[in-house]
């Protein structure tokens, strides 16, 4: 073998070893395995799309006291699934008020019309261009979903998401929609020092500083903002009743559960939909268990929240 042939063979062997350790673009999964997929990185070998075997069976009718938010998201999703123009969506607001649940319910509502969902953790958003390229030629419509999204200063995923939303020279295919939930409206921590760069002109008009402009530049690239607010006591109890009916509890028992439901919320410091769901699971589980003899009360000590 000539020296040139030896050199070529050694170069090919070296390239083969490098390819084994360099990150690879994600391979296409079995798209028929599920209606939802998770993107997960696997060390230095790149990421994989894993089908979700048990998709949360939430339906739109299960979600109460968020009718305005539901109507806006369903309308936007219906436009997207039908191939009409639609906006990327940012759902923000109080914790446990149904932001993530509403996206899951929309997936189930439109899955038979070709809607699919890919969940991506914020730490993996740097691979977002590869995911968009992977699904770009598919006939399905894809929601790329980021739950509980927020960034600290300088995180790489921030700029990757910002570019793919509106900024890169390569436009995302029209079968991809970005949906994110967050407790922060602008997705980045806001600090008092950011306001030091703001100024007023001679007419009193406020001009934000560069730090503020940078922090709002990502959230404003979502075309549709949907805000969620803490529930009132009436709304919280309505959600409790909805979930108790889901578990087969009769109306008389639901009425009797009002006071325990309020105590449950008081103990957790929140009247959210998540707290209502957790109470309903606990209450329904205890209702199905054999009745146990009450424990004797020892002395006359102070009574806790369970006795409110």
Secondary structure, DSSP 4 states (H G I P E B T S, - for coil): --HHHHHHHHHHHHHHHHHHHS-BPPPP--GGG-SEEEEEE-GGGBEEEEE-SS-----GGG--S-HHHHHHHHHHHHHHHTTS----EEEEESTTSSHHHHHHHHHHHHGGGTEEEEEE-GGGGGGHHHHHHHHTT-SSEEEEEESS--B-TT-HHHHHHHHHHHTSSSPPPTTEEEEEEESSSSSB---GGGGGG-EE-TT--EE--HHHHHHHHHHTTSSEEEEE-PPPHHHHHHHHHHHHHHTT--HHHHHHTHHHHHHHHHHHT---HHHHHHHHHHHHHHHHSPP-PPPPP-TT----GGG-
